[in-house]
Amino acid sequence: MPRKSDPSCPLCGAPSAPEFKPFCSRGCKDRDLLNWLGDGYRIPGPPADNQGVASEDEGG
Ligand SMILES: [Zn+2]
């Protein structure tokens, strides 16, 4: 391969455009952004536990 390796879109593999490097288009760029945002935005919180939450049956 005498040619220097062209960067390709990590999402779809199409040749990347200099404008959207390393992606091939704005669509892929946005998609990737959303991808990792979706992961990062996930707030690590405690699992929803119903422990201790009241029983509706209260004496009688
Ligand atoms: Zn792409």
N, CA, C, O and the ligand as a Tripos MOL2 file, in Angstrom:
@<TRIPOS>MOLECULE
protein
  241   239    61     0     0
PROTEIN
NO_CHARGES

@<TRIPOS>ATOM
      1 N           0.8270   -1.2210    0.0000 N.3       1 MET1
      2 CA          0.0000    0.0000    0.0000 C.3       1 MET1
      3 C           0.8500    1.2550    0.0000 C.2       1 MET1
      4 O           1.1600    1.7800    1.0690 O.2       1 MET1
      5 N           1.2270    1.7400   -1.1380 N.am      2 PRO2
      6 CA          2.0490    2.9510   -1.2540 C.3       2 PRO2
      7 C           1.3050    4.1790   -0.7630 C.2       2 PRO2
      8 O           1.8900    5.1430   -0.2700 O.2       2 PRO2
      9 N           0.0320    4.1050   -0.9130 N.am      3 ARG3
     10 CA         -0.7530    5.2780   -0.5180 C.3       3 ARG3
     11 C          -0.8010    5.4000    0.9890 C.2       3 ARG3
     12 O          -0.8690    4.3890    1.6890 O.2       3 ARG3
     13 N          -0.7690    6.5480    1.4740 N.am      4 LYS4
     14 CA         -0.8710    6.6940    2.9310 C.3       4 LYS4
     15 C          -2.3040    6.4000    3.3490 C.2       4 LYS4
     16 O          -3.2670    6.6980    2.6430 O.2       4 LYS4
     17 N          -2.3950    5.8190    4.4960 N.am      5 SER5
     18 CA         -3.7150    5.3590    4.9190 C.3       5 SER5
     19 C          -4.6460    6.5410    5.1400 C.2       5 SER5
     20 O          -4.3550    7.4880    5.8700 O.2       5 SER5
     21 N          -5.7620    6.4260    4.4740 N.am      6 ASP6
     22 CA         -6.7520    7.4870    4.6580 C.3       6 ASP6
     23 C          -7.5780    7.1910    5.8980 C.2       6 ASP6
     24 O          -7.9280    6.0440    6.1750 O.2       6 ASP6
     25 N          -7.8650    8.1990    6.6010 N.am      7 PRO7
     26 CA         -8.7470    8.0050    7.7480 C.3       7 PRO7
     27 C         -10.1560    7.7170    7.2650 C.2       7 PRO7
     28 O         -10.6340    8.2950    6.2890 O.2       7 PRO7
     29 N         -10.7840    6.8390    7.9500 N.am      8 SER8
     30 CA        -12.1650    6.5480    7.5510 C.3       8 SER8
     31 C         -13.1000    6.7330    8.7320 C.2       8 SER8
     32 O         -12.7130    6.6470    9.8970 O.2       8 SER8
     33 N         -14.3190    6.9840    8.3820 N.am      9 CYS9
     34 CA        -15.3370    7.2370    9.3910 C.3       9 CYS9
     35 C         -15.4390    6.0510   10.3460 C.2       9 CYS9
     36 O         -15.7040    4.9290    9.9160 O.2       9 CYS9
     37 N         -15.2320    6.2910   11.6180 N.am     10 PRO10
     38 CA        -15.2920    5.2120   12.6080 C.3      10 PRO10
     39 C         -16.6940    4.6230   12.7420 C.2      10 PRO10
     40 O         -16.8820    3.5410   13.2990 O.2      10 PRO10
     41 N         -17.6430    5.3380   12.2330 N.am     11 LEU11
     42 CA        -19.0200    4.8560   12.3730 C.3      11 LEU11
     43 C         -19.4490    3.9990   11.2010 C.2      11 LEU11
     44 O         -19.9800    2.9030   11.3830 O.2      11 LEU11
     45 N         -19.2170    4.5010    9.9930 N.am     12 CYS12
     46 CA        -19.7180    3.7660    8.8360 C.3      12 CYS12
     47 C         -18.6010    3.3040    7.9150 C.2      12 CYS12
     48 O         -18.8370    2.5270    6.9900 O.2      12 CYS12
     49 N         -17.3700    3.7830    8.1670 N.am     13 GLY13
     50 CA        -16.2500    3.3130    7.3800 C.3      13 GLY13
     51 C         -16.0320    4.0780    6.0970 C.2      13 GLY13
     52 O         -15.0760    3.7950    5.3750 O.2      13 GLY13
     53 N         -16.8750    5.0260    5.7900 N.am     14 ALA14
     54 CA        -16.6990    5.8320    4.5890 C.3      14 ALA14
     55 C         -15.5000    6.7570    4.7850 C.2      14 ALA14
     56 O         -15.1410    7.0930    5.9140 O.2      14 ALA14
     57 N         -14.9010    7.1550    3.7000 N.am     15 PRO15
     58 CA        -13.7640    8.0770    3.7970 C.3      15 PRO15
     59 C         -14.1720    9.3560    4.5110 C.2      15 PRO15
     60 O         -15.1880    9.9740    4.1920 O.2      15 PRO15
     61 N         -13.3540    9.7340    5.4820 N.am     16 SER16
     62 CA        -13.7380   10.8810    6.2900 C.3      16 SER16
     63 C         -13.5450   12.1770    5.5250 C.2      16 SER16
     64 O         -12.6600   12.3050    4.6800 O.2      16 SER16
     65 N         -14.3850   13.1140    5.8450 N.am     17 ALA17
     66 CA        -14.2860   14.4160    5.2050 C.3      17 ALA17
     67 C         -13.4920   15.3420    6.1130 C.2      17 ALA17
     68 O         -13.6590   15.3370    7.3320 O.2      17 ALA17
     69 N         -12.6320   16.1320    5.5000 N.am     18 PRO18
     70 CA        -11.7760   17.0350    6.2830 C.3      18 PRO18
     71 C         -12.5980   17.9660    7.1570 C.2      18 PRO18
     72 O         -12.1420   18.4620    8.1870 O.2      18 PRO18
     73 N         -13.8080   18.1790    6.7130 N.am     19 GLU19
     74 CA        -14.6480   19.1120    7.4550 C.3      19 GLU19
     75 C         -15.2100   18.4890    8.7190 C.2      19 GLU19
     76 O         -15.4990   19.1690    9.7040 O.2      19 GLU19
     77 N         -15.3550   17.1750    8.6560 N.am     20 PHE20
     78 CA        -16.0130   16.5080    9.7880 C.3      20 PHE20
     79 C         -15.1080   15.4710   10.4300 C.2      20 PHE20
     80 O         -15.5710   14.5810   11.1440 O.2      20 PHE20
     81 N         -13.8150   15.5960   10.1690 N.am     21 LYS21
     82 CA        -12.8770   14.6190   10.6830 C.3      21 LYS21
     83 C         -13.1870   14.2230   12.1170 C.2      21 LYS21
     84 O         -13.5880   15.0760   12.9080 O.2      21 LYS21
     85 N         -13.0160   12.9820   12.4710 N.am     22 PRO22
     86 CA        -12.6230   11.8980   11.5580 C.3      22 PRO22
     87 C         -13.8310   11.2540   10.8940 C.2      22 PRO22
     88 O         -13.7410   10.1530   10.3500 O.2      22 PRO22
     89 N         -14.9430   11.9380   10.9440 N.am     23 PHE23
     90 CA        -16.1610   11.3470   10.3930 C.3      23 PHE23
     91 C         -16.3420   11.7240    8.9310 C.2      23 PHE23
     92 O         -15.6350   12.5750    8.3920 O.2      23 PHE23
     93 N         -17.3070   11.0670    8.3110 N.am     24 CYS24
     94 CA        -17.4820   11.2780    6.8830 C.3      24 CYS24
     95 C         -18.5030   12.3780    6.6270 C.2      24 CYS24
     96 O         -18.5300   12.9880    5.5580 O.2      24 CYS24
     97 N         -19.3170   12.6100    7.6010 N.am     25 SER25
     98 CA        -20.3610   13.6100    7.4050 C.3      25 SER25
     99 C         -20.8450   14.1070    8.7560 C.2      25 SER25
    100 O         -20.5060   13.5710    9.8110 O.2      25 SER25
    101 N         -21.6210   15.1160    8.6770 N.am     26 ARG26
    102 CA        -22.1180   15.6820    9.9220 C.3      26 ARG26
    103 C         -23.0250   14.6990   10.6510 C.2      26 ARG26
    104 O         -23.0750   14.6500   11.8800 O.2      26 ARG26
    105 N         -23.7390   13.9170    9.8410 N.am     27 GLY27
    106 CA        -24.6400   12.9340   10.4340 C.3      27 GLY27
    107 C         -23.8880   11.9950   11.3520 C.2      27 GLY27
    108 O         -24.3060   11.7490   12.4830 O.2      27 GLY27
    109 N         -22.7750   11.4700   10.8610 N.am     28 CYS28
    110 CA        -22.0110   10.5250   11.6570 C.3      28 CYS28
    111 C         -21.3960   11.2260   12.8710 C.2      28 CYS28
    112 O         -21.3410   10.6670   13.9670 O.2      28 CYS28
    113 N         -20.9500   12.4200   12.6600 N.am     29 LYS29
    114 CA        -20.3430   13.1580   13.7570 C.3      29 LYS29
    115 C         -21.3580   13.3520   14.8810 C.2      29 LYS29
    116 O         -21.0720   13.1140   16.0550 O.2      29 LYS29
    117 N         -22.5300   13.7840   14.4910 N.am     30 ASP30
    118 CA        -23.5800   14.0010   15.4870 C.3      30 ASP30
    119 C         -23.9250   12.7080   16.1980 C.2      30 ASP30
    120 O         -24.1310   12.6580   17.4110 O.2      30 ASP30
    121 N         -23.9760   11.6780   15.3950 N.am     31 ARG31
    122 CA        -24.3850   10.4100   15.9820 C.3      31 ARG31
    123 C         -23.3870    9.9530   17.0310 C.2      31 ARG31
    124 O         -23.7520    9.4620   18.1000 O.2      31 ARG31
    125 N         -22.1220   10.1280   16.6940 N.am     32 ASP32
    126 CA        -21.1000    9.7150   17.6360 C.3      32 ASP32
    127 C         -21.1870   10.5490   18.9080 C.2      32 ASP32
    128 O         -21.0690   10.0420   20.0240 O.2      32 ASP32
    129 N         -21.3960   11.8310   18.7010 N.am     33 LEU33
    130 CA        -21.5020   12.7290   19.8450 C.3      33 LEU33
    131 C         -22.6220   12.2650   20.7650 C.2      33 LEU33
    132 O         -22.4510   12.1330   21.9770 O.2      33 LEU33
    133 N         -23.7570   12.0260   20.1550 N.am     34 LEU34
    134 CA        -24.9100   11.5860   20.9450 C.3      34 LEU34
    135 C         -24.5890   10.2830   21.6520 C.2      34 LEU34
    136 O         -24.9920   10.0470   22.7920 O.2      34 LEU34
    137 N         -23.8560    9.4500   20.9430 N.am     35 ASN35
    138 CA        -23.5070    8.1560   21.5090 C.3      35 ASN35
    139 C         -22.8190    8.3100   22.8540 C.2      35 ASN35
    140 O         -23.2520    7.7620   23.8680 O.2      35 ASN35
    141 N         -21.7440    9.0660   22.8310 N.am     36 TRP36
    142 CA        -20.9930    9.1450   24.0790 C.3      36 TRP36
    143 C         -21.6510   10.0700   25.0690 C.2      36 TRP36
    144 O         -21.4540    9.9400   26.2770 O.2      36 TRP36
    145 N         -22.4250   10.9970   24.5680 N.am     37 LEU37
    146 CA        -23.1730   11.8380   25.5030 C.3      37 LEU37
    147 C         -24.1710   10.9810   26.2630 C.2      37 LEU37
    148 O         -24.3350   11.1040   27.4770 O.2      37 LEU37
    149 N         -24.8240   10.1160   25.5190 N.am     38 GLY38
    150 CA        -25.8170    9.2490   26.1380 C.3      38 GLY38
    151 C         -25.2010    8.4520   27.2660 C.2      38 GLY38
    152 O         -25.8460    8.1920   28.2820 O.2      38 GLY38
    153 N         -23.9460    8.0630   27.0830 N.am     39 ASP39
    154 CA        -23.2830    7.2990   28.1140 C.3      39 ASP39
    155 C         -22.8870    8.1730   29.2930 C.2      39 ASP39
    156 O         -23.0190    7.7950   30.4580 O.2      39 ASP39
    157 N         -22.3970    9.3550   28.9430 N.am     40 GLY40
    158 CA        -21.8940   10.2350   29.9830 C.3      40 GLY40
    159 C         -23.0030   10.8600   30.7990 C.2      40 GLY40
    160 O         -22.8530   11.1650   31.9820 O.2      40 GLY40
    161 N         -24.0900   11.0330   30.1390 N.am     41 TYR41
    162 CA        -25.1860   11.7030   30.8350 C.3      41 TYR41
    163 C         -25.8910   10.7910   31.8420 C.2      41 TYR41
    164 O         -26.6580   11.2300   32.6990 O.2      41 TYR41
    165 N         -25.5950    9.5230   31.6930 N.am     42 ARG42
    166 CA        -26.2640    8.5900   32.5980 C.3      42 ARG42
    167 C         -25.7630    8.8220   34.0160 C.2      42 ARG42
    168 O         -24.6010    8.5510   34.3190 O.2      42 ARG42
    169 N         -26.5900    9.2960   34.8380 N.am     43 ILE43
    170 CA        -26.1650    9.6070   36.1960 C.3      43 ILE43
    171 C         -26.1450    8.3440   37.0490 C.2      43 ILE43
    172 O         -27.1380    7.6270   37.1700 O.2      43 ILE43
    173 N         -24.9880    8.1040   37.6290 N.am     44 PRO44
    174 CA        -24.8390    6.9150   38.4670 C.3      44 PRO44
    175 C         -25.5770    7.0910   39.7750 C.2      44 PRO44
    176 O         -25.0830    7.7570   40.6840 O.2      44 PRO44
    177 N         -26.7140    6.5220   39.8740 N.am     45 GLY45
    178 CA        -27.4780    6.6500   41.1070 C.3      45 GLY45
    179 C         -27.7850    5.2900   41.6790 C.2      45 GLY45
    180 O         -27.5580    4.2670   41.0340 O.2      45 GLY45
    181 N         -28.2830    5.2780   42.8470 N.am     46 PRO46
    182 CA        -28.6500    4.0040   43.4750 C.3      46 PRO46
    183 C         -29.8270    3.3830   42.7490 C.2      46 PRO46
    184 O         -30.6970    4.0960   42.2490 O.2      46 PRO46
    185 N         -29.8590    2.1080   42.6890 N.am     47 PRO47
    186 CA        -30.9620    1.4060   42.0210 C.3      47 PRO47
    187 C         -32.2640    1.6240   42.7730 C.2      47 PRO47
    188 O         -32.2920    1.7430   43.9980 O.2      47 PRO47
    189 N         -33.3010    1.6690   42.0280 N.am     48 ALA48
    190 CA        -34.5970    1.8900   42.6590 C.3      48 ALA48
    191 C         -34.9490    0.7040   43.5450 C.2      48 ALA48
    192 O         -35.2080   -0.4060   43.0800 O.2      48 ALA48
    193 N         -34.9460    0.9790   44.7870 N.am     49 ASP49
    194 CA        -35.2390   -0.1020   45.7220 C.3      49 ASP49
    195 C         -36.5300    0.1850   46.4590 C.2      49 ASP49
    196 O         -36.7830    1.3090   46.8930 O.2      49 ASP49
    197 N         -37.2930   -0.7920   46.5820 N.am     50 ASN50
    198 CA        -38.5640   -0.5840   47.2780 C.3      50 ASN50
    199 C         -38.4880   -1.0600   48.7260 C.2      50 ASN50
    200 O         -39.4950   -1.3230   49.3830 O.2      50 ASN50
    201 N         -37.2490   -1.1570   49.1840 N.am     51 GLN51
    202 CA        -37.1010   -1.7010   50.5110 C.3      51 GLN51
    203 C         -37.5630   -0.6830   51.5560 C.2      51 GLN51
    204 O         -37.2140    0.4940   51.4660 O.2      51 GLN51
    205 N         -38.2910   -1.0940   52.4790 N.am     52 GLY52
    206 CA        -38.7100   -0.1900   53.5350 C.3      52 GLY52
    207 C         -39.9010    0.6430   53.1560 C.2      52 GLY52
    208 O         -40.5460    1.2660   53.9990 O.2      52 GLY52
    209 N         -40.1830    0.6430   51.8730 N.am     53 VAL53
    210 CA        -41.3310    1.4320   51.4790 C.3      53 VAL53
    211 C         -42.5860    0.7090   51.8950 C.2      53 VAL53
    212 O         -42.9010   -0.3890   51.4380 O.2      53 VAL53
    213 N         -43.2010    1.3000   52.6770 N.am     54 ALA54
    214 CA        -44.4170    0.9710   53.2880 C.3      54 ALA54
    215 C         -45.3320   -0.0830   52.7790 C.2      54 ALA54
    216 O         -45.5380   -0.2330   51.5750 O.2      54 ALA54
    217 N         -45.8290   -0.7440   53.6160 N.am     55 SER55
    218 CA        -46.8830   -1.6470   53.2010 C.3      55 SER55
    219 C         -48.1910   -0.9290   53.3700 C.2      55 SER55
    220 O         -48.4280   -0.2270   54.3530 O.2      55 SER55
    221 N         -49.0070   -1.1190   52.4130 N.am     56 GLU56
    222 CA        -50.2610   -0.3750   52.4510 C.3      56 GLU56
    223 C         -51.2130   -0.8950   53.5290 C.2      56 GLU56
    224 O         -52.2510   -0.3010   53.8210 O.2      56 GLU56
    225 N         -50.8280   -1.9880   54.0840 N.am     57 ASP57
    226 CA        -51.6780   -2.6250   55.0920 C.3      57 ASP57
    227 C         -51.3490   -2.0800   56.4390 C.2      57 ASP57
    228 O         -50.3640   -2.5230   57.0300 O.2      57 ASP57
    229 N         -52.0550   -1.2020   56.9450 N.am     58 GLU58
    230 CA        -51.6320   -0.6720   58.2120 C.3      58 GLU58
    231 C         -52.6550   -0.9570   59.2990 C.2      58 GLU58
    232 O         -53.6810   -0.2890   59.4240 O.2      58 GLU58
    233 N         -52.3450   -1.9290   60.0410 N.am     59 GLY59
    234 CA        -53.1450   -2.2780   61.2030 C.3      59 GLY59
    235 C         -54.6390   -2.1780   61.0070 C.2      59 GLY59
    236 O         -55.1030   -1.7170   59.9640 O.2      59 GLY59
    237 N         -55.3180   -2.5600   61.8990 N.am     60 GLY60
    238 CA        -56.7090   -2.4200   61.7140 C.3      60 GLY60
    239 C         -57.4370   -2.9890   62.7690 C.2      60 GLY60
    240 O         -58.6670   -2.9520   62.7610 O.2      60 GLY60
    241 ZN        -19.8060    7.9560    8.4300 Zn       61 ZN61
@<TRIPOS>BOND
     1     1     2 1
     2     2     3 1
     3     3     4 2
     4     3     5 am
     5     5     6 1
     6     6     7 1
     7     7     8 2
     8     7     9 am
     9     9    10 1
    10    10    11 1
    11    11    12 2
    12    11    13 am
    13    13    14 1
    14    14    15 1
    15    15    16 2
    16    15    17 am
    17    17    18 1
    18    18    19 1
    19    19    20 2
    20    19    21 am
    21    21    22 1
    22    22    23 1
    23    23    24 2
    24    23    25 am
    25    25    26 1
    26    26    27 1
    27    27    28 2
    28    27    29 am
    29    29    30 1
    30    30    31 1
    31    31    32 2
    32    31    33 am
    33    33    34 1
    34    34    35 1
    35    35    36 2
    36    35    37 am
    37    37    38 1
    38    38    39 1
    39    39    40 2
    40    39    41 am
    41    41    42 1
    42    42    43 1
    43    43    44 2
    44    43    45 am
    45    45    46 1
    46    46    47 1
    47    47    48 2
    48    47    49 am
    49    49    50 1
    50    50    51 1
    51    51    52 2
    52    51    53 am
    53    53    54 1
    54    54    55 1
    55    55    56 2
    56    55    57 am
    57    57    58 1
    58    58    59 1
    59    59    60 2
    60    59    61 am
    61    61    62 1
    62    62    63 1
    63    63    64 2
    64    63    65 am
    65    65    66 1
    66    66    67 1
    67    67    68 2
    68    67    69 am
    69    69    70 1
    70    70    71 1
    71    71    72 2
    72    71    73 am
    73    73    74 1
    74    74    75 1
    75    75    76 2
    76    75    77 am
    77    77    78 1
    78    78    79 1
    79    79    80 2
    80    79    81 am
    81    81    82 1
    82    82    83 1
    83    83    84 2
    84    83    85 am
    85    85    86 1
    86    86    87 1
    87    87    88 2
    88    87    89 am
    89    89    90 1
    90    90    91 1
    91    91    92 2
    92    91    93 am
    93    93    94 1
    94    94    95 1
    95    95    96 2
    96    95    97 am
    97    97    98 1
    98    98    99 1
    99    99   100 2
   100    99   101 am
   101   101   102 1
   102   102   103 1
   103   103   104 2
   104   103   105 am
   105   105   106 1
   106   106   107 1
   107   107   108 2
   108   107   109 am
   109   109   110 1
   110   110   111 1
   111   111   112 2
   112   111   113 am
   113   113   114 1
   114   114   115 1
   115   115   116 2
   116   115   117 am
   117   117   118 1
   118   118   119 1
   119   119   120 2
   120   119   121 am
   121   121   122 1
   122   122   123 1
   123   123   124 2
   124   123   125 am
   125   125   126 1
   126   126   127 1
   127   127   128 2
   128   127   129 am
   129   129   130 1
   130   130   131 1
   131   131   132 2
   132   131   133 am
   133   133   134 1
   134   134   135 1
   135   135   136 2
   136   135   137 am
   137   137   138 1
   138   138   139 1
   139   139   140 2
   140   139   141 am
   141   141   142 1
   142   142   143 1
   143   143   144 2
   144   143   145 am
   145   145   146 1
   146   146   147 1
   147   147   148 2
   148   147   149 am
   149   149   150 1
   150   150   151 1
   151   151   152 2
   152   151   153 am
   153   153   154 1
   154   154   155 1
   155   155   156 2
   156   155   157 am
   157   157   158 1
   158   158   159 1
   159   159   160 2
   160   159   161 am
   161   161   162 1
   162   162   163 1
   163   163   164 2
   164   163   165 am
   165   165   166 1
   166   166   167 1
   167   167   168 2
   168   167   169 am
   169   169   170 1
   170   170   171 1
   171   171   172 2
   172   171   173 am
   173   173   174 1
   174   174   175 1
   175   175   176 2
   176   175   177 am
   177   177   178 1
   178   178   179 1
   179   179   180 2
   180   179   181 am
   181   181   182 1
   182   182   183 1
   183   183   184 2
   184   183   185 am
   185   185   186 1
   186   186   187 1
   187   187   188 2
   188   187   189 am
   189   189   190 1
   190   190   191 1
   191   191   192 2
   192   191   193 am
   193   193   194 1
   194   194   195 1
   195   195   196 2
   196   195   197 am
   197   197   198 1
   198   198   199 1
   199   199   200 2
   200   199   201 am
   201   201   202 1
   202   202   203 1
   203   203   204 2
   204   203   205 am
   205   205   206 1
   206   206   207 1
   207   207   208 2
   208   207   209 am
   209   209   210 1
   210   210   211 1
   211   211   212 2
   212   211   213 am
   213   213   214 1
   214   214   215 1
   215   215   216 2
   216   215   217 am
   217   217   218 1
   218   218   219 1
   219   219   220 2
   220   219   221 am
   221   221   222 1
   222   222   223 1
   223   223   224 2
   224   223   225 am
   225   225   226 1
   226   226   227 1
   227   227   228 2
   228   227   229 am
   229   229   230 1
   230   230   231 1
   231   231   232 2
   232   231   233 am
   233   233   234 1
   234   234   235 1
   235   235   236 2
   236   235   237 am
   237   237   238 1
   238   238   239 1
   239   239   240 2
@<TRIPOS>SUBSTRUCTURE
     1 MET1         2 RESIDUE 1 A MET
     2 PRO2         6 RESIDUE 1 A PRO
     3 ARG3        10 RESIDUE 1 A ARG
     4 LYS4        14 RESIDUE 1 A LYS
     5 SER5        18 RESIDUE 1 A SER
     6 ASP6        22 RESIDUE 1 A ASP
     7 PRO7        26 RESIDUE 1 A PRO
     8 SER8        30 RESIDUE 1 A SER
     9 CYS9        34 RESIDUE 1 A CYS
    10 PRO10       38 RESIDUE 1 A PRO
    11 LEU11       42 RESIDUE 1 A LEU
    12 CYS12       46 RESIDUE 1 A CYS
    13 GLY13       50 RESIDUE 1 A GLY
    14 ALA14       54 RESIDUE 1 A ALA
    15 PRO15       58 RESIDUE 1 A PRO
    16 SER16       62 RESIDUE 1 A SER
    17 ALA17       66 RESIDUE 1 A ALA
    18 PRO18       70 RESIDUE 1 A PRO
    19 GLU19       74 RESIDUE 1 A GLU
    20 PHE20       78 RESIDUE 1 A PHE
    21 LYS21       82 RESIDUE 1 A LYS
    22 PRO22       86 RESIDUE 1 A PRO
    23 PHE23       90 RESIDUE 1 A PHE
    24 CYS24       94 RESIDUE 1 A CYS
    25 SER25       98 RESIDUE 1 A SER
    26 ARG26      102 RESIDUE 1 A ARG
    27 GLY27      106 RESIDUE 1 A GLY
    28 CYS28      110 RESIDUE 1 A CYS
    29 LYS29      114 RESIDUE 1 A LYS
    30 ASP30      118 RESIDUE 1 A ASP
    31 ARG31      122 RESIDUE 1 A ARG
    32 ASP32      126 RESIDUE 1 A ASP
    33 LEU33      130 RESIDUE 1 A LEU
    34 LEU34      134 RESIDUE 1 A LEU
    35 ASN35      138 RESIDUE 1 A ASN
    36 TRP36      142 RESIDUE 1 A TRP
    37 LEU37      146 RESIDUE 1 A LEU
    38 GLY38      150 RESIDUE 1 A GLY
    39 ASP39      154 RESIDUE 1 A ASP
    40 GLY40      158 RESIDUE 1 A GLY
    41 TYR41      162 RESIDUE 1 A TYR
    42 ARG42      166 RESIDUE 1 A ARG
    43 ILE43      170 RESIDUE 1 A ILE
    44 PRO44      174 RESIDUE 1 A PRO
    45 GLY45      178 RESIDUE 1 A GLY
    46 PRO46      182 RESIDUE 1 A PRO
    47 PRO47      186 RESIDUE 1 A PRO
    48 ALA48      190 RESIDUE 1 A ALA
    49 ASP49      194 RESIDUE 1 A ASP
    50 ASN50      198 RESIDUE 1 A ASN
    51 GLN51      202 RESIDUE 1 A GLN
    52 GLY52      206 RESIDUE 1 A GLY
    53 VAL53      210 RESIDUE 1 A VAL
    54 ALA54      214 RESIDUE 1 A ALA
    55 SER55      218 RESIDUE 1 A SER
    56 GLU56      222 RESIDUE 1 A GLU
    57 ASP57      226 RESIDUE 1 A ASP
    58 GLU58      230 RESIDUE 1 A GLU
    59 GLY59      234 RESIDUE 1 A GLY
    60 GLY60      238 RESIDUE 1 A GLY
    61 ZN61       241 GROUP 0 **** ****
